[in-house]
Amino acid sequence: MSDHVLDCPIGELGSVDGWKQLPISECGEQLVPLGAFSNYPQIATDSIYAGERRSSPYPCEQLRSSMFAVFVREGVAERLVKVAELLPSGHMLLVWDAYRPLAVQQALFNYYVGVLEKNGTSHDQAIVDAQRFVSIPSNDPTKPPPHNTGGAVDLTIIRFSEKDWREMERLTVIVRMPETGENWQQIYAAEMERQQLIREASVPLEMGTVFDGVHPETATRFYEELNPTLLDEKRQKCLINRRLFWNVMVAAGFSNYPEEWWHFDFGNQFDAVRTGRQAIYGAATFSKENEDWETMRRGHYFGSVAIAERRHPAEAVNKLGEVNMHEYYPFVRDITMRTGHLKHTVHPQGAAI
């Protein structure tokens, strides 16, 4: 896409009124993981509701069903790859949240309702107001919450210096090599180095608010509709960044939720009501393969954290979830200590309301 196309004004986004009444023609696509160790390494992830980084503003004890792996429908993953290809050099997508089990949806909804009530809103009104930002949980197959379908993604764009981007490209070539008994250590080390670059060397594009902020500025077209005389240098930059974001996402087939610049959909009822397309994603099925992947990612996370915090090696080895991990522990320990603590990040991630 040309620079001119990437800077096109954000168009009208459409209402989501009546989305629950639209029919769903389920296509049966599976959920697939994004990010580290997956088939989609060009998409960075940070599971914010699981508290993967220390900058997550959410109380993890309220969102215990959250996952460290980020899953989307396969068609969504392929479209995110297209977005990654459309981004200017040195830029990358960072996904905070995508598929949510209903338990996470309920925990998040309860959290919003609770905060609103503490601020003086009545319980009934809090339930209504919370739905502006979190769909009310439902196990009705005719109206699943958008994130429960695997067709909704909350994300942003991060950028790297020219030097760091060259290193990222070099490492990505390695992690995409077919894994063999001879090269798995090279691939593992490269992936851990990539994750360090994402955590410590990337910078989120300025979009005007943090993720999950609750202010007028979170509306996607806020800067488009602002009086031009109020567009100072910072706001002008936010306008340009949001245009870039919206244009590449729409070019890949996504539609945006007007209340949240970070929320895009494809294939679910939220998308269908705004675009006129058929809804092809109902509530997603979390497969045994998905469970195994989440077990691996969770085990790797806690094992790596244990190593980084210099806890007893046996604790880390057991949590890594590998039968023969004791044979590889010195290698894994050395890579982990060199690439840093997985909880550390320079990113300002979000703000609980």
Backbone hydrogen bonds, N-H to C=O, Kabsch-Sander energy under -0.5 kcal/mol:
donor,donor_aa,acceptor,acceptor_aa,energy
6,L,2,S,-2.1
7,D,3,D,-0.9
7,D,4,H,-0.6
8,C,5,V,-1.6
19,W,16,V,-1.8
21,Q,18,G,-1.5
22,L,19,W,-1.1
25,S,279,A,-3.2
26,E,24,I,-0.7
27,C,280,I,-2.5
31,L,285,T,-0.5
32,V,72,V,-3.3
34,L,70,V,-2.5
35,G,40,Y,-1.4
38,S,35,G,-2.0
43,I,40,Y,-1.6
44,A,42,Q,-0.6
44,A,93,L,-2.1
46,D,95,V,-2.4
48,I,46,D,-1.6
48,I,96,W,-1.2
50,A,47,S,-0.6
51,G,48,I,-1.0
52,E,47,S,-1.9
54,R,343,K,-2.7
56,S,53,R,-1.4
60,C,58,Y,-0.8
62,Q,59,P,-2.0
63,L,59,P,-0.6
63,L,60,C,-1.3
66,S,63,L,-1.9
71,F,69,A,-0.5
72,V,32,V,-2.1
73,R,150,G,-2.4
74,E,30,Q,-1.7
77,A,73,R,-2.3
78,E,74,E,-2.2
79,R,75,G,-1.5
80,L,76,V,-2.2
81,V,77,A,-1.9
82,K,78,E,-1.6
83,V,79,R,-2.1
84,A,80,L,-2.5
85,E,81,V,-1.8
86,L,82,K,-1.4
86,L,83,V,-0.6
87,L,83,V,-1.4
91,H,88,P,-1.4
92,M,158,I,-2.5
93,L,42,Q,-0.6
94,L,156,T,-2.4
95,V,44,A,-3.0
96,W,94,L,-0.5
96,W,154,D,-2.5
97,D,154,D,-1.6
99,Y,71,F,-2.4
100,R,147,H,-1.5
104,V,101,P,-0.6
105,Q,101,P,-2.1
106,Q,102,L,-2.7
107,A,103,A,-2.1
108,L,104,V,-2.8
109,F,105,Q,-2.4
110,N,106,Q,-2.7
111,Y,107,A,-1.9
112,Y,108,L,-2.2
113,V,109,F,-2.6
114,G,110,N,-2.6
115,V,111,Y,-2.3
116,L,112,Y,-2.4
117,E,113,V,-2.3
118,K,114,G,-2.1
119,N,115,V,-1.3
120,G,117,E,-1.8
121,T,116,L,-2.3
126,A,122,S,-2.8
127,I,123,H,-1.9
128,V,124,D,-1.4
129,D,125,Q,-3.2
130,A,126,A,-2.6
131,Q,127,I,-0.8
131,Q,128,V,-0.6
132,R,129,D,-1.8
133,F,130,A,-1.7
134,V,130,A,-2.4
143,K,140,D,-1.9
148,N,145,P,-1.2
149,T,145,P,-0.6
149,T,146,P,-1.2
150,G,147,H,-0.8
151,G,146,P,-0.8
153,V,264,F,-2.8
154,D,97,D,-3.1
155,L,153,V,-0.5
155,L,262,W,-2.1
156,T,94,L,-2.0
158,I,92,M,-3.2
159,R,203,V,-2.3
160,F,90,G,-2.4
165,W,161,S,-2.6
166,R,162,E,-1.9
167,E,163,K,-1.7
168,M,164,D,-2.5
169,E,165,W,-2.6
170,R,166,R,-2.0
171,L,167,E,-2.5
172,T,168,M,-2.3
173,V,169,E,-1.6
174,I,170,R,-1.2
175,V,171,L,-2.3
176,R,172,T,-1.3
177,M,174,I,-1.7
184,W,180,T,-1.1
187,I,183,N,-2.2
188,Y,184,W,-2.8
189,A,185,Q,-2.5
190,A,186,Q,-2.1
191,E,187,I,-2.3
192,M,188,Y,-2.3
193,E,189,A,-2.0
194,R,190,A,-2.2
195,Q,191,E,-2.4
196,Q,192,M,-1.6
197,L,193,E,-2.1
198,I,194,R,-2.4
199,R,195,Q,-2.3
200,E,196,Q,-2.8
201,A,197,L,-2.5
202,S,197,L,-1.0
203,V,159,R,-2.3
205,L,157,I,-2.8
207,M,205,L,-0.5
211,F,349,Q,-1.5
213,G,210,V,-1.6
218,T,215,H,-1.7
219,A,216,P,-1.5
220,T,258,P,-2.1
222,F,219,A,-2.0
225,E,221,R,-2.2
226,L,222,F,-0.6
230,L,227,N,-2.9
231,L,228,P,-1.4
232,D,230,L,-1.7
236,Q,232,D,-2.6
237,K,233,E,-1.9
238,C,234,K,-2.1
239,L,235,R,-2.4
240,I,236,Q,-2.3
241,N,237,K,-2.6
242,R,238,C,-2.6
243,R,239,L,-2.0
244,L,240,I,-2.3
245,F,241,N,-2.5
246,W,242,R,-3.0
247,N,243,R,-2.7
248,V,244,L,-2.2
249,M,245,F,-2.0
250,V,246,W,-2.7
251,A,247,N,-2.1
252,A,248,V,-1.1
253,G,250,V,-1.6
254,F,249,M,-2.4
255,S,265,D,-2.3
257,Y,263,H,-2.2
260,E,257,Y,-1.9
261,W,218,T,-1.6
263,H,260,E,-1.3
264,F,153,V,-2.5
264,F,262,W,-0.6
265,D,255,S,-2.9
266,F,151,G,-2.2
272,A,268,N,-2.4
273,V,269,Q,-2.5
274,R,270,F,-0.8
275,T,271,D,-1.8
276,G,272,A,-2.7
279,A,23,P,-0.6
280,I,267,G,-2.2
280,I,278,Q,-0.6
281,Y,267,G,-2.2
282,G,280,I,-0.5
284,A,148,N,-2.4
286,F,284,A,-0.5
287,S,285,T,-0.9
291,E,287,S,-2.3
292,D,288,K,-2.5
293,W,289,E,-2.0
294,E,290,N,-2.5
295,T,291,E,-2.4
296,M,292,D,-2.1
297,R,293,W,-2.7
298,R,294,E,-2.9
299,G,295,T,-2.4
300,H,296,M,-2.8
301,Y,297,R,-2.5
302,F,298,R,-2.5
303,G,299,G,-2.3
304,S,300,H,-2.6
305,V,301,Y,-2.5
306,A,302,F,-2.3
307,I,303,G,-2.0
308,A,304,S,-2.8
309,E,305,V,-2.1
310,R,307,I,-1.9
311,R,306,A,-2.8
315,E,312,H,-1.2
316,A,312,H,-1.3
317,V,313,P,-2.8
318,N,314,A,-2.5
319,K,315,E,-1.7
320,L,316,A,-1.2
320,L,317,V,-0.6
321,G,318,N,-0.9
322,E,317,V,-0.5
325,M,322,E,-1.3
327,E,324,N,-1.8
328,Y,324,N,-0.6
328,Y,325,M,-1.0
329,Y,325,M,-1.1
332,V,328,Y,-2.5
333,R,329,Y,-3.3
334,D,330,P,-2.2
335,I,331,F,-2.2
336,T,332,V,-2.6
337,M,333,R,-2.6
338,R,334,D,-1.6
339,T,335,I,-2.3
340,G,336,T,-1.3
344,H,341,H,-1.2
346,V,199,R,-2.1
349,Q,347,H,-0.9
350,G,55,S,-0.6
351,A,211,F,-2.1
